[in-house]
Amino acid sequence: MTEKELLYIEDALGHEQYFQTQCCEAVQRIQDSELKSFARQIEQQHQTIFRNFYNLL
């Protein structure tokens, strides 16, 4: 892999971690149970994307 490709992968993994963290923080602040459940689902999706992408490496 080239250095540019590795930087892209690093950025993509970092973005997924950031999105997951933001969703986790939102879940802690949200009071509405339906909205909280939705935010948890999105958090889990980003966690899955990160894990799948990382496992490809």
Secondary structure, DSSP 8 states (H G I E B T S, - for coil): --HHHHHHHHHHHHHHHHHHHHHHHHHHH---HHHHHHHHHHHHHHHHHHHHHHHH-
